[in-house]
Amino acid sequence: MELAGCPLDEKISEMIRLHRDGHPIGALAVIMIDNPMLAGTGHRICNDCMKSCIFQKQDPVDIPQIETGILSEVAAVPYGFEVLSLLTRWNPLNRRRPFPLRYNGKNVLVVGMGPAGYTLAHHLLNEGSE
C-alpha cells in the first residue's frame, strides 16, 4: 500500500535532517514555520505520522515526541528560552511572514488560553493586533 506522507505538506523531513546533522536550533526554526505554538500545545493537531511514515515506510514516526525532544534540547542551551521566544515572533525561515506586521490599531481580547485561545492570540499578534 502506497502511503501519502504528510497530508499538510509540513517540513518534517527537513526538521529531522537538521536535527540529525547536529543543528537543533535550525530544526526548531523549521518546526516553528508550521507549528509556532509547539511550546504551548506540545504537538501538532494532526498526528497522521503516527499511522504512516513520511518516508513511505510502514513504521510509524512519533513526530510529537521528536518535536518535543528538539524543543527541550534547545530550551536547555544558554539563552534557549530567548531563542524560542524569538522564533515565535520572528522566523527568518518563514517565507510567507518572517516577522509580525506593525500595529494595526485594533485591540483584541481573547478569552480562554487553551490551545485554541493561545493559537488565536499568537496569530492576532502576528497580524498586528494587540
N, C-alpha and C positions, 0 to 999 in steps of 0.2 A: 504494500500500500504506500503510495507516494504521499508524503506529508507536505503541507503548505508552508511550514516555517512560521515566522511571526506574522500574525494576521494584521498587525498595526504598523508594519514596516519600521519597527523601532531598532535602534542601533545596538543590539545585544551582542552581535559578533565583534563589533568594534570595541565595545566595553571589555569583553573577555580578552581580546588580543592585547589591548593596552595594559590590562592588569597582569596578564601572563608575562609581558615584556618588562614588568617592573615599574609601571607608571600608574600608581593608584590614584593620584590626583587627576591625571588625564582620563582615567577610567571613570572617576566620579563626574568629571565635566561632561563626558558623553552621556552618562546616566541622567544628569540634570537637564539635558536637552529635552528628553521625552518624559522624564519623571521628576520635575523640580520639587515635588513635595515628598520625596523619599524620606527625609528625616521625620516628617510628621505622620505619614501614612505607613511607613515601613516597607511598603512593597507596591507593586503595580496593581491596578484593579483587575486587569486581565492576566490570568495565570495559565494560559493555554500551554506555555512551555513545560508545565508540569505533566502534560499529556503527550506532547511530541516535541522533539528537539529541533532547533533551528538549523542544525547541520544535517538534517534528513536522516537521522538515526532513530532507532526505536527507543533508546533510553531517554527517560525524562530528564530535564535540566531544571534545577531548583533556582531559577532566576531571582526570586525574592531573597533567598539566602545568600546568593552571590552578591547582590546589590547591598544588602545589609552588612556583609563582611567588608566590602570595599568602603562603605561609609564609616564603619568602625575603625578601619585601618587609617583612613585619613583623619578622623577625629582624634586619633592617638598621637599624631605627629605634632610638633610645635606649631602653633597657630592653625591647627586643623579646624577648629570651630570657625575662625575667621575666613578660612578658605571656603568652607561650606556656606557661610553667610554671603560671601561674595558671589559664589556660583548661583545662589538662589535669586539674586537680583541682576547680576551681570554675568553673562556667559559668552565669551568670545567665540565659542564653537557653534553657538546657535545662530545660524544664518538668517532665520526669519526675524529674530529680535534679540540682538546681542546685549541690549541694555534697555531698561524701562523707559517708557515715554515720560515726557515732562508733565507736571501737574496740570490737569485739565480743568480745574476749578470745581470739580464735583467731589463732595464729601459723601461717603457711603458708610452706613453702619451695617456690619454683618453680625447677625445674632446666631450664636452657636459656633463652637470651634471644633466640631467633629471633622472628619475627613472632608466633607462637602464644604462646610463653612471655612475651614482652613485653606482649602484649594481656591475657593472663590475669593477670599481676601488676598491671596497671593496674586491671582490673575488681575484683580482690580487694581492693586498697587502697580503692577507692571503696565497697566493701561493708563496710568496717570491719575487715578483717583486716590483720595486719602481717606 
